[in-house]
Amino acid sequence: MFKRLCAVLLLMAVIVFTAAFQTISPEPGTENPNANISFPPPVYVVRGEVEVRGTVNLPNVVGYFFEVRPLEVSAETETETDDGEGWLPVTIPSNAVIINDVLGVWDTTLFADGLYELRLSVRSTTEEITSVVSPLRIENELPPFLTPEAPAVEPTTAAPVVDPPTAVPASTSPTGTARVNGNVRTGDTTNYPVIAALQPGQTVPVVGLSNTGSGWWVVRLADGRQGFVAPSVIDVTGDTGALPLIAPPPPPVVQPTAVPTATAVPVSTQPDAALSNIRFDRSLRQGEAFQIFVTVSNFGGAALNGAVIACNFTPQNQLFAATAGTVNPGTQIDVAITARLDSGGGQNTTANCAADVNNLIAESNEGNNFASVTVALANP
């Protein structure tokens, strides 16, 4: 009892210290009702995978994403240092409209314990809005005095042994849940026609994987039809190791658009980041570190500087990122990203990679910033 009382008093002291020595954000009454974080609130302890809730409800939303950065507190000034830098990506961009619901998942185990601030950035065709929650404390490593103690068990007369009922095995059939509004197509590229659309949160059975190496999943719709879905649209759970490889139909013929000879084609003055050739430095094994190599090409007319390259692995939902150097027009570089997967051994895993993950760089073509690949992940 005394130890529990000490733990509660110490935890209260930590919270009071955090509130007294830092600026709390947002101030009550200043939140934008159409772009805000409602959970977690400031001066809150988080651990593990945290569902970040809030609202993104702006007209003509281009996308939103989350970032975090550590807070460094100065004991002399009793304020937090803020150099305007150090933001780290937490989620890949999404363009869904969400009202007072889950906006994304923050895996706090990827960061060291300590004080942080969490920022939501929402971009529409006319404006950009940010919402910051600060301070938040990551505490994945529990202090020894907070470790629960097992209650003492009084000896009792031994009860007769009863065979437990036979457990019904849980279904391991893979399913896909849409994370954003997405299309179901007849093949595994955007050149194929759309046959249906998935809404955020909608779940469909996953029955196969494209045999082209594109990473697109084959799903079955409620009316029995099958179609292909991009890995950036759905999160897949269940045993995908036995899924068959399915060949898409021949791609449709796209007629080129004639360019009038009298009209000059303007040369783009913006960069254009394109991803390709995702590969790994070794065979992937659960719990072992590896490197992802992604080729970044610049097809635009200006240099591409400091683009963040991020790869999100599914079904693990683990995100890893690195910053590319300068990519001059008409050239390409390879970016190395260090990663480690802590679950999913014995089945396939898909790396969904994106360039300029935070949409901070204006490009002549935003549609070729994505690439994915599916490979086997060995058991530990």
PyMOL commands that set and color helices and strands:
alter all, ss='L'
color gray80, all
select helices_A, chain A and resi 2-20+108-110+144-146
alter helices_A, ss='H'
color red, helices_A
select strands_A, chain A and resi 35-39+44-46+49-56+61-70+72-74+79-81+88-89+98-107+114-124+128-138+175-178+182-185+194-198+203-210+217-220+226-229+234-237+245-246+273-280+284-285+290-298+308-314+318-323+332-339+347-355+370-378
alter strands_A, ss='S'
color yellow, strands_A
deselect
rebuild
show_as cartoon
